[in-house]
Amino acid sequence: MKICTIKSTGELIVALSHSTHESMISDAIINGYDENDIEVKEVTEQELDQIYLKIHEESLTYQDRRRAEYPSIDEVTVALAEKEEGDSTMWDEVTAKRQAVKLKYPKS
């Protein structure tokens, strides 16, 4: 698999399996990228997966990150039910988890 990136930032321009080095550079130049700031290299599927994962993670907002780490609705519901029945152990855990997430990803 070949990838074409911007040298100065590491930003991925394109990933293609059946393209030549020259055609990838030519396409990048046609699309407005600086010829001196383009790099084409071979990567493994695992390396490409890591690149895509990094791009995805960088695109997440703080709300996305908070939502992913907050206790689920099911956890909160069960914790509330158990608290109502006299056992606040789960409620205390859910509350601590929520507070940790709020500290990790504070509102701006």
Summary of the structure (lengths in Angstrom):
residues: 108
radius of gyration: 22.8
end to end distance: 39.9
largest distance: 70.0
contacts: 250
relative contact order: 0.12
helix: 59%
strand: 14%
